[in-house]
């Protein structure tokens, strides 16, 4: 029972830390109209390139009609371009515009700079701990069991 209470307490602290970091990074993103979902959509296009709206919705984890409205907003604001799919004229492809690429690069630079500044202030031991914890957090973010735990088992 004590181990479960410690695990719950650790999970609560982790949630607060992740939410705090996330909030600070969102503040760096710029105007309130650039919501986290809009940024994730731009980042997903930046990572995967031209995509069908349905595929993009699946990658981002939202419904296709919601993604269609989101794409409309991003297109109106010049952050992406929409074009018909050559193989199926009923389907639209979207990709980042130059303005979208520029915005995404600026936001990434600001956020990476914020984190790098804090990491530079850490001791070598703290950096080593962060590197170790980051592997676990990356697994959490991808919904995978921790590789470190699997490697530690005989």
N, C-alpha and C positions, 0 to 999 in steps of 0.2 A: 504493500500500500504506500509506503514511504517513497519508493522509487517512482510510482505513478504520480504522486503529488509533486515530486521534483521535476518530472517530465512535463507535467501541466504548467508548473511555474516557469520552466525554461521556455516552453512554447509561448506562454504569455509575454515574456520578456522579448523573445525573438519577434513576435508580432508587433510589439510596440516599436522596436528598433527598425524593422523593415518599413513600417508605416511612417516613422519619423524621417527616415532617409528618403522615402518616396515623396513625402510632402515637400521636403527641401528641394528635391530635384524638379518637382512640378513647378515650384515657384520660379526656378531658373528657366523654365520653358517659355515664358513670355506671357502674352495676354491670356486672360481667362477663357477667351473663345477657342484657344488651342487646347482642347480637352485631352485627357489621357488617351481616350479611344482614338481621337484624331491623330495624335502623335504615334500611337502604336500602329495605326493603319499606314502612316507615312513610313515608319521604320520597317514595317513588313514589306512594303513595296521596295524600299531601299535595299533590303536583303534579298528578296526573291525576284525583283524586276517585274516586267509587264505581267499582269495577272487578269484572269477573268474575275468579275465581281463576285461570283459564287465561290470561287477558290479563295479569294481574298477574305471573304466573310468567314469561311471555314478556318483559315489560318489565324484570324483575329479572334474567333470564337463568338461571333454574333450572327444573328439571322440575316439572310440575304436581303430582305426588304430594308432592314436597318442599315446594312452596308450600302445599299443603293442610295439612300438618303444622305449618308455620310459622304459618299463619293460625289454626290451632287454639290454638297457644301464645299468640299475640297476643290472641286473643279471651278466653281464660281469664284473662289478665292485664289485661283491660279496656282494651286499647289500640286495638281496632277492634271493629266490629260486623259481624255476618254476617246476611244476609237472603236469602230466595229471590228469584230473578229473576222478575218478574211475567210475562215473556214465555215463560219456560221453568222450571217449578218444579224441574226436576232440577239446575239451575245455581244456584250461590250467588254473590251479590254481597257485596263487603266494602267498608267505608269506615272512616275514622278515627273513633274515639269522641272525646268531649271530652278524656278523659285522654290519648289518643294525640296529639291536636292540641297539648295543653299540653306533653307530653313533647317532641314534635318541636320546638316553638317554643323551649323551654328549651335543648335541645341545640344548635339552630342559633345561638341567642344566645350561648351559651358559646363555641362554635367560632368564630363570626364575631368575637366580642370578642377571643379569643386572637389571631387573625390581624390584626385591626385594630390591636391594641396593638403588634405587631411592625412593621407597616407604618408606624405613626406614628414609629417610631424610625429610619426610613430617610431618607437624603438625597433631595432632589428628583430627582437623577440616578438613584438607585437605584429610586425609584418609577417613573420613566419607563421604565427597563429592565424592571421587573416588569410594567408594563402591556403592553409589547411582547411579552415572553415569555408572558404570560398568554394572548394570542390564539393562540399556537402550542400551548400546553398544552390550551386548550379544544378545539382541533381534534384533538389527540391523544386526548383523553378521549372524543370522539365518533367516533373511528375515521376521521376525514376527513383528506385531505391538507391541509397548511397553506395557508390562503388567502394568507398573506403571500408565500410562495414563488411561488405562481401569479401574484400581482399584480406581483411583481418581474420576472417573465419578460417579454421583449418580445413 
